[in-house]
Amino acid sequence: MGISGRIAAAFQSSAMTPLLALIALLLGLMAIAVTPKEEEPQIDVTFADVYIPFPGASPREVESLVTNPAEQIVSEINGIDKIYSFSQPGGAMIVAIFEVGIPRNEAVVKIYNKLYSNNDWMPANMGVGQPIIKPRGIEDVPIVNVTLSPKSDSASLEEITSVAHGLETELKRIPGTRDIYTVGRQPTIVNVRLDPAKMSGYGVTIDSLNQMLPDANSASPMLALTQDNQSIPLQIGEFLTNVDEVKQLVVGLHDGQPVYLSDIADINLGIDTPTQVVWTSHKSDIKPAVTIAIAKKSGENAVDVAKAVDERLGELESTLIPDNIQVDVTRDYGQTAADKANTLIGKLAFATGAVVLLVLVTMGVREAVVVGVAVIITLLLTLFASWAWGFTLNRVSLFALIFSIGILVDDAIVVVENIHRHMMKGKQKLAELIPGAVDEVGGPTILATLTVIAALLPMAFVSGLMGLI
């Protein structure tokens, strides 16, 4: 008897067989419950924005003194795929794109080490600042967008921006969220318009203001005053918190009297010029709005994070969110990921059920149960292995499972049909004929499966983005 028959006989007579089947069933069900669901597979496509400030320099000066040397250094990093650079007034922007598959942390460490170990390339004493590195990847794409808009004209964009900042703080407390930012906000700023005539009259210069204003808006570290065997903590200075404090800043002396900033400038609280604008439409009524974008941590379940965000927004209604502000979830990748995953799981169940029904009609109940149990347990074990390996439930992985059902069902039907044929002869008992029947078709079935694997094996050597997918 060949290896297929011996394996069948060993599992047939072993008391561990039903226990192993039960363990496989439980592991698969656990994997379905805990495996993160996503719309797309998580792929390491890391790139980094490197901004190098050069205040006061023209684009041509930035290109020759900063951009070209920085490009040369970044290009020497192992794993760099492409580099894009932009020379602009006041600084250079370099976009370094790493090869697909390089982990984010490894890419960040490489670019930091390369830039900061080659600081000597920067022109000395010319005002070139330290590089600012912002790594980016596929996990930076928001999974939830929450748009705030006025229900009536009573809510201004300044009020909506303030509410959005409060929501940012609350939403950051949700486990699994990573990067939360506001788009279309209108921040308030203090406008200071200096009057040259008044400055000349009070003897205040621009240089003196540049020195005094930063010092006035700072606080020293905690100091200790020791006296009579006692240590008294002291803190010198404080940050400015409102426009009145700005007006009362002392910027000089004139005729023995203090000169306040309000004496030489017009100071008022205003709105900064927005760099991004958001509009929303409610039944053809277009209104300005503010959007909060929420990204998740790598490996987190997009469905759970999106659901937690929605629940938290419901809790904040009429407390942090006023009644005159409309809250709409304009992007919910968690819901779309759940819908697509559930749809594909339904298709998987339908395909399995159709095969079991076909076997039931053509062979009988016992054969249909055997095929159904074999297919289900194998699929559940595959899902458990996928979870243990770090994969997620997404369109690609579920499509692969549906594709594999054809091979799985074909093998099961061939083996069961041969057992059924021997049963129809009636010469042996079922327990006696199973090893021989399995041995007859075991070798060809294994070879047929290996042939399919060999046909698909070249896909494992595809490089780049398609290879990882």
C-alpha positions as CSV (number, residue, x, y, z in Angstrom):
1,M,0.0,0.0,0.0
2,G,1.3,3.4,-0.9
3,I,1.8,6.4,1.3
4,S,-1.7,7.8,0.7
5,G,-3.4,4.6,1.9
6,R,-1.1,4.3,5.0
7,I,-1.9,8.0,5.9
8,A,-5.6,7.3,5.4
9,A,-5.5,4.1,7.6
10,A,-3.6,5.9,10.3
11,F,-6.1,8.8,10.6
12,Q,-9.0,6.4,10.2
13,S,-8.0,4.3,13.2
14,S,-6.7,7.2,15.4
15,A,-8.8,8.6,18.2
16,M,-7.1,12.0,17.6
17,T,-8.7,12.5,14.2
18,P,-12.1,14.0,15.5
19,L,-10.2,16.0,18.1
20,L,-7.9,17.5,15.5
21,A,-10.9,18.3,13.3
22,L,-12.5,20.1,16.2
23,I,-9.4,22.0,17.0
24,A,-9.1,23.1,13.4
25,L,-12.7,24.2,13.4
26,L,-12.3,26.3,16.6
27,L,-9.0,27.8,15.4
28,G,-10.6,28.8,12.1
29,L,-13.6,30.4,13.8
30,M,-11.3,32.3,16.1
31,A,-9.3,33.5,13.1
32,I,-12.5,34.8,11.4
33,A,-13.4,36.7,14.6
34,V,-9.9,38.3,15.2
35,T,-8.4,38.8,11.8
36,P,-8.4,42.5,10.9
37,K,-10.7,43.4,7.9
38,E,-9.5,45.8,5.4
39,E,-10.5,46.9,1.9
40,E,-7.0,46.5,0.5
41,P,-4.0,44.5,1.6
42,Q,-1.4,46.3,3.7
43,I,1.7,46.8,1.6
44,D,4.9,48.5,2.6
45,V,5.1,51.4,0.2
46,T,7.2,53.9,2.2
47,F,8.3,57.3,1.1
48,A,9.5,60.3,3.0
49,D,9.2,64.1,2.5
50,V,12.5,65.8,3.4
51,Y,12.2,69.6,3.8
52,I,15.4,71.6,4.3
53,P,14.8,75.2,5.2
54,F,17.0,78.0,3.7
55,P,15.3,81.3,4.7
56,G,15.8,84.2,2.3
57,A,17.3,82.1,-0.5
58,S,16.0,82.2,-4.1
59,P,15.1,79.0,-5.9
60,R,18.3,79.0,-7.9
61,E,20.4,79.4,-4.7
62,V,18.4,76.7,-3.0
63,E,19.0,74.3,-6.0
64,S,22.8,74.8,-6.1
65,L,23.5,74.9,-2.4
66,V,20.9,72.6,-0.9
67,T,18.9,70.5,-3.4
68,N,21.7,69.0,-5.5
69,P,23.9,68.0,-2.5
70,A,20.9,66.6,-0.6
71,E,19.8,64.6,-3.7
72,Q,23.2,63.1,-4.0
73,I,23.3,62.0,-0.3
74,V,19.7,60.6,-0.4
75,S,20.4,58.7,-3.6
76,E,23.2,56.7,-1.9
77,I,20.7,55.1,0.5
78,N,20.3,51.4,-0.2
79,G,16.7,50.7,-1.2
80,I,15.8,54.0,-2.8
81,D,13.6,53.6,-5.9
82,K,13.0,57.1,-7.0
83,I,13.8,60.7,-5.9
84,Y,11.9,63.9,-6.7
85,S,13.1,67.3,-5.7
86,F,11.6,70.8,-5.6
87,S,13.6,74.0,-5.1
88,Q,11.4,76.9,-3.9
89,P,12.0,80.2,-2.2
90,G,13.1,79.6,1.4
91,G,13.9,75.9,1.2
92,A,14.1,72.5,-0.7
93,M,11.7,69.6,-0.7
94,I,12.9,66.1,-1.5
95,V,10.6,63.2,-1.9
96,A,12.4,59.8,-1.5
97,I,10.4,56.8,-2.6
98,F,11.7,53.4,-1.3
99,E,11.4,50.1,-3.0
100,V,8.2,48.2,-2.3
101,G,8.4,45.9,0.6
102,I,10.9,47.9,2.7
103,P,9.4,48.3,6.2
104,R,8.5,51.8,7.3
105,N,10.7,51.8,10.4
106,E,13.7,50.6,8.5
107,A,13.3,53.2,5.8
108,V,13.0,56.0,8.4
109,V,16.1,54.9,10.2
110,K,18.1,54.7,6.9
111,I,17.2,58.2,5.8
112,Y,17.8,59.8,9.3
113,N,21.2,58.1,9.6
114,K,22.2,59.1,6.1
115,L,21.2,62.8,6.4
116,Y,22.4,63.4,10.0
117,S,25.7,61.6,9.5
118,N,26.5,63.8,6.5
119,N,25.7,67.2,8.1
120,D,29.0,68.6,6.8
121,W,27.6,68.9,3.3
122,M,25.4,71.9,4.4
123,P,26.9,75.3,3.7
124,A,28.2,76.7,7.0
125,N,27.0,80.0,8.4
126,M,24.5,80.6,5.7
127,G,21.3,79.9,7.6
128,V,20.5,76.5,6.2
129,G,18.3,74.7,8.8
130,Q,18.2,71.1,9.9
131,P,16.3,68.6,7.6
132,I,12.7,68.0,8.6
133,I,11.7,64.4,7.7
134,K,8.1,63.3,7.4
135,P,7.7,59.6,6.6
136,R,4.5,58.5,4.8
137,G,3.0,55.2,3.8
138,I,-0.3,53.5,2.9
139,E,-1.4,53.6,6.5
140,D,-1.5,57.4,6.3
141,V,-4.6,57.2,4.1
142,P,-7.6,58.1,6.3
143,I,-10.2,55.4,6.9
144,V,-12.8,57.8,8.3
145,N,-13.6,61.4,7.3
146,V,-15.9,63.4,9.5
147,T,-17.2,66.6,8.0
148,L,-18.6,69.4,10.2
149,S,-20.8,72.0,8.6
150,P,-23.2,74.7,9.9
151,K,-26.9,73.8,10.1
152,S,-27.7,77.5,9.9
153,D,-25.8,80.8,9.4
154,S,-25.4,81.0,13.2
155,A,-22.4,78.7,13.2
156,S,-19.2,80.4,11.8
157,L,-16.2,78.5,10.4
158,E,-14.2,79.8,13.4
159,E,-16.7,78.1,15.8
160,I,-16.6,74.9,13.7
161,T,-12.8,74.9,13.7
162,S,-12.8,75.2,17.5
163,V,-15.2,72.2,17.7
164,A,-13.0,70.2,15.3
165,H,-10.0,70.8,17.5
166,G,-11.9,69.5,20.5
167,L,-13.1,66.5,18.6
168,E,-9.5,65.7,17.5
169,T,-8.5,65.4,21.2
170,E,-11.4,63.1,21.9
171,L,-10.9,60.9,18.9
172,K,-7.2,60.5,19.6
173,R,-8.2,58.6,22.7
174,I,-9.8,55.8,20.7
175,P,-7.6,52.7,20.6
176,G,-6.3,52.1,17.1
177,T,-6.3,55.6,15.7
178,R,-2.9,57.0,14.6
179,D,-3.0,60.3,12.7
180,I,-5.9,62.7,13.1
181,Y,-5.8,66.1,11.5
182,T,-8.2,68.8,10.3
183,V,-8.7,70.0,6.7
184,G,-10.2,73.4,5.9
185,R,-9.7,74.9,9.3
186,Q,-9.6,78.6,9.9
187,P,-7.2,79.3,12.8
188,T,-7.2,82.6,14.6
189,I,-4.1,84.7,14.7
190,V,-3.1,88.0,16.3
191,N,-2.6,90.7,13.7
192,V,0.1,93.2,14.7
193,R,0.4,96.2,12.3
194,L,3.4,98.3,13.2
195,D,3.3,102.1,12.8
196,P,6.7,103.3,11.6
197,A,6.0,106.9,12.8
198,K,5.1,105.8,16.3
199,M,8.1,103.4,16.4
200,S,10.4,106.3,15.5
201,G,8.8,108.6,18.1
202,Y,9.3,106.0,20.8
203,G,12.7,105.0,19.7
204,V,11.8,101.3,19.0
205,T,13.5,99.4,16.2
206,I,12.6,96.2,14.4
207,D,15.8,94.5,15.7
208,S,14.8,95.2,19.3
209,L,11.3,93.8,18.6
210,N,12.7,90.7,17.1
211,Q,14.7,90.1,20.2
212,M,12.0,91.0,22.8
213,L,8.9,89.3,21.3
214,P,10.3,85.7,21.4
215,D,11.6,86.3,24.9
216,A,8.2,87.6,26.1
217,N,6.4,84.4,24.9
218,S,8.5,81.8,26.7
219,A,8.9,80.1,30.0
220,S,12.0,78.9,31.7
221,P,12.5,75.3,33.0
222,M,11.6,74.8,36.7
223,L,14.3,76.4,38.9
224,A,15.0,75.9,42.5
225,L,15.6,78.7,45.1
226,T,17.4,77.4,48.2
227,Q,17.1,79.4,51.3
228,D,17.1,78.5,55.1
229,N,17.4,74.8,54.3
230,Q,14.3,75.0,52.0
231,S,14.0,74.5,48.3
232,I,11.4,76.7,46.6
233,P,10.5,75.8,43.0
234,L,10.4,78.8,40.7
235,Q,9.4,79.2,37.0
236,I,10.2,82.5,35.2
237,G,8.1,83.8,32.4
238,E,4.9,82.4,30.8
239,F,3.3,82.0,27.4
240,L,0.9,84.5,25.9
241,T,-2.7,83.3,26.0
242,N,-4.9,86.2,24.8
243,V,-4.7,89.4,22.7
244,D,-4.8,91.7,25.8
245,E,-1.5,90.1,27.0
246,V,0.0,90.8,23.6
247,K,-1.1,94.5,23.8
248,Q,0.5,94.8,27.3
249,L,3.9,93.6,26.2
250,V,6.7,96.1,27.2
251,V,8.9,96.7,24.2
252,G,11.1,99.6,25.4
253,L,11.4,102.7,27.5
254,H,10.8,106.3,26.5
255,D,11.4,109.2,28.9
256,G,11.5,106.8,31.8
257,Q,8.1,105.3,30.9
258,P,7.4,101.8,29.6
259,V,6.4,101.5,25.9
260,Y,3.8,98.9,25.3
261,L,3.3,97.1,22.0
262,S,-0.1,98.6,21.7
263,D,1.5,102.1,21.7
264,I,3.4,101.4,18.4
265,A,1.0,99.0,16.6
266,D,-2.6,98.2,15.9
267,I,-3.3,94.8,17.4
268,N,-6.5,92.7,16.8
269,L,-7.6,89.1,16.7
270,G,-8.2,87.9,13.2
271,I,-8.5,84.9,10.9
272,D,-5.5,83.5,9.1
273,T,-5.7,82.9,5.4
274,P,-6.7,79.3,4.9
275,T,-4.5,77.1,2.8
276,Q,-7.3,74.4,2.2
277,V,-11.0,74.9,1.7
278,V,-13.7,72.3,2.2
279,W,-17.3,72.5,0.8
280,T,-20.2,70.2,1.5
281,S,-23.7,70.0,-0.1
282,H,-27.0,69.2,1.6
283,K,-29.8,69.0,-0.9
284,S,-28.2,71.4,-3.4
285,D,-27.3,73.8,-0.5
286,I,-23.5,74.2,-0.7
287,K,-21.9,75.3,2.5
288,P,-18.3,75.8,3.7
289,A,-17.2,73.0,6.1
290,V,-14.3,71.5,8.1
291,T,-13.2,67.9,7.7
292,I,-11.5,65.7,10.3
293,A,-9.4,62.9,8.7
294,I,-8.7,59.8,10.9
295,A,-6.1,57.2,10.0
296,K,-5.6,53.9,11.8
297,K,-2.5,52.1,13.1
298,S,-0.9,49.4,11.0
299,G,-2.5,46.0,11.7
300,E,-5.6,47.4,13.4
301,N,-9.1,46.3,12.3
302,A,-10.5,49.1,10.1
303,V,-14.0,47.9,10.9
304,D,-13.5,48.2,14.6
305,V,-11.8,51.5,14.5
306,A,-14.4,53.1,12.3
307,K,-17.2,51.7,14.5
308,A,-15.5,53.1,17.6
309,V,-15.2,56.5,15.9
310,D,-18.9,56.5,15.0
311,E,-19.9,55.5,18.6
312,R,-17.7,58.2,20.1
313,L,-19.3,60.9,17.8
314,G,-22.7,59.8,19.0
315,E,-21.6,60.2,22.6
316,L,-20.4,63.7,22.0
317,E,-23.6,64.9,20.4
318,S,-25.1,67.9,22.2
319,T,-22.1,68.0,24.5
320,L,-18.9,68.9,22.6
321,I,-20.8,69.2,19.3
322,P,-23.4,72.0,19.4
323,D,-26.9,71.6,18.0
324,N,-26.2,74.1,15.2
325,I,-23.4,72.0,13.7
326,Q,-24.1,69.2,11.3
327,V,-21.8,66.1,11.6
328,D,-21.6,63.8,8.5
329,V,-19.3,60.8,8.0
330,T,-18.2,61.4,4.4
331,R,-15.7,58.5,4.2
332,D,-16.0,55.2,6.0
333,Y,-13.5,52.6,4.8
334,G,-14.4,50.4,7.7
335,Q,-18.0,50.0,6.5
336,T,-16.9,49.4,2.9
337,A,-14.3,46.9,4.0
338,A,-16.8,45.0,6.1
339,D,-19.3,45.0,3.3
340,K,-16.8,43.7,0.7
341,A,-15.4,41.1,3.1
342,N,-18.8,39.9,4.1
343,T,-19.9,39.7,0.5
344,L,-16.8,37.6,-0.4
345,I,-17.3,35.4,2.6
346,G,-20.9,34.9,1.5
347,K,-19.7,33.9,-2.0
348,L,-17.2,31.5,-0.4
349,A,-20.0,29.9,1.6
350,F,-22.3,29.8,-1.4
351,A,-19.6,28.0,-3.5
352,T,-19.0,25.5,-0.8
353,G,-22.7,24.9,-0.3
354,A,-23.2,24.4,-4.1
355,V,-20.5,21.8,-4.2
356,V,-22.0,19.9,-1.2
357,L,-25.5,20.1,-2.7
358,L,-24.1,18.6,-6.0
359,V,-22.4,15.7,-4.2
360,L,-25.6,15.2,-2.2
361,V,-27.7,14.8,-5.4
362,T,-25.2,12.6,-7.2
363,M,-23.8,10.4,-4.5
364,G,-25.7,10.7,-1.2
365,V,-25.9,12.2,2.2
366,R,-22.8,10.6,3.7
367,E,-20.6,11.6,0.8
368,A,-21.9,15.1,0.8
369,V,-21.1,15.4,4.6
370,V,-17.6,14.1,4.1
371,V,-16.9,16.6,1.3
372,G,-18.5,19.5,3.2
373,V,-16.5,18.8,6.4
374,A,-13.2,18.4,4.5
375,V,-13.7,21.7,2.6
376,I,-14.8,23.7,5.6
377,I,-12.1,22.5,7.9
378,T,-9.4,23.1,5.3
379,L,-10.7,26.6,4.6
380,L,-10.8,27.4,8.3
381,L,-7.3,26.1,8.9
382,T,-6.1,28.3,6.0
383,L,-7.7,31.3,7.6
384,F,-6.0,30.5,10.9
385,A,-2.6,30.2,9.2
386,S,-3.3,33.5,7.3
387,W,-4.0,35.2,10.6
388,A,-0.9,33.7,12.3
389,W,1.2,34.8,9.4
390,G,0.0,38.4,9.8
391,F,-2.3,38.7,6.8
392,T,-5.7,40.5,6.9
393,L,-9.1,39.7,5.4
394,N,-9.3,41.8,2.3
395,R,-10.4,41.5,-1.3
396,V,-7.2,39.9,-2.5
397,S,-7.0,37.2,0.2
398,L,-10.6,36.3,0.0
399,F,-10.5,36.0,-3.8
400,A,-7.5,33.7,-3.4
401,L,-9.6,31.5,-1.1
402,I,-12.4,31.4,-3.6
403,F,-10.0,30.4,-6.3
404,S,-8.5,27.6,-4.2
405,I,-11.9,26.0,-3.6
406,G,-11.8,24.5,-7.1
407,I,-8.6,22.6,-6.3
408,L,-9.8,21.6,-2.9
409,V,-13.2,20.4,-3.9
410,D,-11.8,18.6,-7.0
411,D,-9.5,16.5,-4.7
412,A,-12.2,15.8,-2.2
413,I,-14.7,14.7,-4.8
414,V,-12.2,12.4,-6.6
415,V,-11.3,10.6,-3.3
416,V,-14.9,10.3,-2.1
417,E,-16.2,9.2,-5.5
418,N,-13.7,6.3,-5.5
419,I,-14.7,5.3,-2.0
420,H,-18.3,5.4,-3.1
421,R,-17.5,3.2,-6.1
422,H,-16.0,0.5,-3.9
423,M,-19.0,0.7,-1.5
424,M,-21.3,0.0,-4.5
425,K,-19.5,-3.3,-5.1
426,G,-20.3,-4.5,-1.6
427,K,-17.3,-6.7,-1.2
428,Q,-15.8,-5.0,1.9
429,K,-16.9,-3.2,4.9
430,L,-16.5,0.6,4.8
431,A,-13.7,0.7,7.3
432,E,-11.8,-1.9,5.3
433,L,-12.1,-0.4,1.9
434,I,-11.3,3.2,2.7
435,P,-7.5,2.9,2.8
436,G,-7.3,1.0,-0.5
437,A,-9.7,3.3,-2.2
438,V,-7.8,6.3,-1.1
439,D,-4.5,4.7,-2.1
440,E,-5.8,4.1,-5.7
441,V,-6.4,7.8,-6.4
442,G,-4.1,9.4,-3.8
443,G,-1.0,9.5,-5.9
444,P,-2.7,10.9,-9.0
445,T,-4.6,13.4,-6.9
446,I,-1.4,14.7,-5.2
447,L,0.4,14.9,-8.6
448,A,-2.5,16.9,-10.1
449,T,-2.4,19.3,-7.1
450,L,1.3,19.7,-7.5
451,T,0.9,20.4,-11.2
452,V,-1.5,23.3,-10.4
453,I,1.0,24.6,-7.8
454,A,3.8,24.4,-10.3
455,A,1.7,26.4,-12.8
456,L,1.1,29.1,-10.3
457,L,4.6,29.0,-8.7
458,P,6.1,31.7,-11.0
459,M,3.8,34.2,-9.4
460,A,5.8,33.9,-6.2
461,F,8.8,35.4,-8.0
462,V,7.0,38.5,-9.3
463,S,8.7,41.5,-7.8
464,G,7.5,45.0,-6.9
465,L,3.9,46.0,-6.0
466,M,2.2,43.2,-8.0
467,G,4.4,40.6,-6.3
468,L,3.4,41.7,-2.8
469,I,-0.2,41.7,-3.7
